[in-house]
Amino acid sequence: MTRVLVVNAGSSSLKLSVVVPDGTTAQEANIHCPDAIPPGAVAGFVRGAGAVDAVGHRVVHGGGDFDGPARITPDVVRRIAALAPLAPLHQGRALQAVDAVREALSGVPAVACFDTAFHRTLPPEASTYALPERWRTKWGLRRFGFHGLSHAYAARRGAELAGLDPAAARIVTCHLGAGASLAAVRGGTSVDTTMGFTPAEGLVMATRPGDVDPGMLVWLLRQGVSADELDEALEHGSGLAALAGHGGDMRAIRDAAEHGDEAAALARRVYAYRIGTRTAAMAAALRGLDAVVFTGGVGEHDAPIRAAACAGLEFLGVALDSGANDAAHADADVSAPRAPVRTVVVTAREDFEVARQTRELLARDG
């Protein structure tokens, strides 16, 4: 199997790429579509891309049903749709893309690859919430984790760049974009992560707050804040956007901070502080640390954030080469020469991971 069409339906965009076996893409497109996927968009890309042997779809939430990729069938579609309340911005879009691709490529095998599946290996002590058992049983409450496709690729590529054995390396992967999360990866397996039942837990993000006191949220509800208002604020009105404005865009916030905006400077300190302290927590889950990997839009392109996040981690053996860090944007080792823990920057390539999982599943199925 040589050519895999990878389909990544985001909340406001549709990313398409044809991945070939040598680890490159033959063609790519990023279609802005804040509403429905435009009619004919997929068909037009496919006509220009040439023949493909399989299709791999990124799906954000696999819930408790999926611990790996799954060939798309009517039953799988139904189960993905049932998870829409847990990822309302993404599940429906993924299914729109499934329909659009099916129309354009009738008969080509299609596979769903789930962001949550990578974290299904979390041990019970990392995945279990200390909530009433009847709630956990009735509603399947547990820590799922997200960004799994990105974390899986970043850990594998990061080990390669750092000269480590991926089957044994202890790596903290930092996926930093509009959404952000860390993962503790031991020997290629996720053992802890910062996101939980939903993508709102963990780090400060563009418009999400990350960890907050649940008692405070209950207090707000009792002050008259409605559940809908609270949900909207936690999803779209918190995080960097709440601290510094600019819609949570880190590039604009960085520029404002450099021009003396104190709120923007504080937002960046809060953001980096959370990354640093949670990285140390991930290292504890790993019982040691061999590498820290930065990926995602902020992770790849914001050298001062990388430096600030690592500044308190010297006791773990993390140290950056300031010149290498300032010059790096992707696929680079930015460690100080004799640092015992390597720090690397990796270009986010979820499409490569989707293509890999798609090929492997279809090869097993024959």
N, C-alpha and C positions, 0 to 999 in steps of 0.2 A: 504494500500500500504506500503510495508515494505522496499524494497531495491531499491535505486535509483543510477544508474550509472551516475556520474558527469564527464563531458568532458570539459576540459579547454585547448583550443588550443592556445598557445602563439606564438610569432613570431619565436621561435626556439625550442619549446618544446611542448609536449603533456602530460598533467597531467590527469590521470584517477583515479577515486576512486569510491568505492561502499559505499554509506552512508546508515546506518541503523537507525531505529527510535530512538534509545537511544542516538543519537548524537555522534556516533563513526563510524569509517570506518572499513569495513570487509576486504578490500584489496585496495592497492594504488600502482600506478606506475608513474614514471616521465621519459618519453621517450625523449631523445635528438634527435631532428630532424630539423636541420637548413634549410633543403630543404623541399621536400614533406614528408607527413606522410608516414612512411614505410608501404608497402603492408603487410597486415596480422597482424599489430601491435595491432589493436583494437580487432580483432578476437581472437588473442592469449590471450590477457588479459581477454576477456569475458569468454573464455573456462575455465580459471583458477579461475575466480571469482564466477562462478555459476549463477543461474537464477537471473534476475533483473526484476522489475515490470515497470520501467520507466527510461527514459534517460533525463537528464538536461544538456543543453549546455550553457556554458558562451559565450556570444557574446558581443564584446566591444561596438559597436555603434548601437543604435536603432534609431538615428536621431529623426525626429519629428513624426515618425510613431508609435512608441511603448512606452507606458507609464507603461508597466508591462510585465510580461512573456507572451509568445504566443506559442500555440501549433504549431509545425512545419508542414507546409503544403507547396505545391509548390509555392503558392502566397507569403508566409512568406519568403521562400528561395529567391525568386526573389527580394523582398524588401530589404533583408539583402545584397544581392549582389550589389544592386544599391547604397548602402552606402559605397562601397569599397573605393572610392576616399577620404573619410573622415578618414578612418582607414586602409590604404593600407597594413600594416604589419599584420593585424589581421582578417579582414573580410573574406578574401579568405581562410585563414587557418581554420577558424571556419566552413566554408562550406565544406572544405575537410573532416573535422571530421564528419560533418553531414552525408556525403556520406559513409564514412567508417563504421560508427555505423549502418546506415541503412542496409548495406550489412551483418553485423555481427548479427544484432538483428532485423530481418524483423518482422514487426507487433507490436513491442513494442512502446508504445506512447512516443513521444519525444517533449521536450519543450525548447524553446530558452529563456534565461534569460539575460537581457541586463544591462550592466554597466551604461548606461546613464539613464535608467528608474528611478532609485532612485532619480535623480535630476530633474525630470520633475515637481516636486512640488515647484521649485524655484519661488518666486513671480516675477512679471514683472520687478520690479526695480532691481532685482538681475540677471535676465536672459537676459536683453535687452542691446544690444550694441548701443552706440550713433553714429550710422552710418546712411547714407541716407535711407529713408523708402523704396525707390524702390529697393535697394540692399537687405534689410532685407526681403522684400516680394519675390523677384525673386529667391533668393538663400537660403531662410530659415535661414538667419544668426541669431544666438542666442547663448547664453552660454548653452552648454549641460552638461558639467561635466562628469567625468569618475570615475573609481574605485568604482562605486556605490555598487556593491555586497560586497566588502570589507568594505566600510563605514557602510553599513546597519548592517552587522554582528558585526563589532567592536563596534558600538553604543549600540547595544542590550546587548552584552556580557560585555562591559565596564560598563554599568549601573548596571548590576548584581554584578560585582566585587566591585563596589563602593558603593553598598547598596542603589542605587537610584531607584526611580520609572521610568521605561523606558517611560511611557506614559506622563511624565511631565518633565523629565530631559533635561537640556540644556548642550549639549556635543559637544566639538570639537574633531573630529576624525582625526588623523594624519596617513595617509597611506604613509609610507616612504620606498621605494624600489628603483629599477632602475628608475621607474616612481614614482612620488610623488605628493600627493595632500592632501588638508585639506577639511573637510566638517563641516558646522555648522548644527547640528541635534537637533531639538526641538521636544520632544515627539515622537521620531522615524522618524521624517519627515525632509528631507533636505531643508534648507532655504537659504543656500549659499554654494559655493565651490570655489576652486581656479582655477581649469581647466575650459576651455571655449569651444569654437567651435571645437578646437582640443586639444589633450593632451599636447600641447606645452606651454600653458599659466600657470602662477602661480609660483610654487616653483622652485628652482634650482634642477635639476635632474642629473642622471648619464651622459647623453649625450645631454640633452635639456636645454636651458638657463632659462626657465621660463619667467617671465615678462621682456620685453625689450621695449625700446622706438620705436614705429612703425615708427616714423619719421627717426630714424637711419637706419631702414631697407630700407626705400625708398631711403635714401641717398646712401646706399651701392649699390642698384640697379643702381643708376645714376652714380656711379663710375665704372661701368662695371661688377660688380658681377652679374652673370646670375641668373635667377629664380631657375634653377635646382641646381646651386651651393649653393644658399642661403637655399633652402629647405634641401639639404644634410647636411649643416652645422648646421641648427637649429634642425634637427632630430638626427644626429649622431656625430656631431663634436663640441658640445658646453657643457655647464654644468660643472660638476666636471671634465670630461675628458679634457675640454679646460683649466681649471684652474690648474689642478694638474697631468694630464696624467693618466696612469694606467687604461685606458679604462673606467674611471669613477667608477671603483670598490671601494666602500667606505672602504672595509676591507684593501685593499692595500694602499689607501690614508691615512687611520688612522695609519697604520704601518709606512709609510713614515714620517708623521707628528711627530710621537713619536721619530723618529730618526733624527729630526732636519730639515726636508725639509720644508722651509718657504712657498713655493707655496702650498704644501699639507695642511699646517696649515691654510693658508688663505682660501683655498677652504672649509675647514670644518667650519670656522667662517662665511663665506658667506652663506653657506648652513643652518647653525643653525640660523643665523640672520633672514633669510627669513622666516623660520618656526615660529620663535617667533613673528615677527611683523604681519604676516598673521594670527596667532592664535588670537592675540588681535583684529584684524579686524573681525574674525569670531565671537568672543565673543560679539562685538558690534552688529552684525547681530542678535545674539540670545537675545540681551538685558539683558545679564547676563551670568554667567558660573557656572556650577556645576561640570564638570569633563573634563579632557583632556585625550584622549586615544591614545596611540602609538601602531601602528601595522605595518606589513610589515617587510622585512628583516632588514633594518636599524632601524626601530622603535622598533623592538623586541630585537635586539642584540647589539646596540651601546649606552651604558649607558652615555658616555660623550656627545653625541649629544643630548640625552634627557635632560641632565642637562643644556647644553648650550642653548637649545631652550627655556627652562623654566626660565632661569636665570633672564630675564627682565620682568617676568610676576607676580612678587610678588604683585604688586598693584591690580591685579585681584583676589588675594587669592591663587595663585599657589605656592606651596613649596614642594620640594622633600626631602625625607629621603635619604641621600647620601648612607648609607649602603644598604638599601633596593633597591635603584636604581642600585647600582653596582652589586648586587647579582641577579637581576631579568632578565629573558629573555622572559618569556611568562606568561600570565594570573596571574598577580600579581599587588597588590596595592603598589605603591612606594611613596605615599604621606607622607609628614611630619605628625606626629600624630595629630596635631590640625589644619592642613590646611583646610580652609573652602571649597576649591576646591580640589577634589580628582584627582589624576593622576595615571593612570593604564596602564599596558602593556597587550596587548591581542594578542594571536597567530592568525595570519591571516588564516581564514578558509572560503574562498569564496565557497568552495564546500558545506559546510553546508548550506549556504544561498541559493545556487542554488537548493539543494535538498529540502529545505523548500518551496521555491517558486514553484517548480515543483509539489510537493505533493498538495499544496493548489490549484493550477490552475486545476489540474486533478480532485480533489475532487469537485470543483465547477462545472466542466463540466460533472460530473457524469461518 
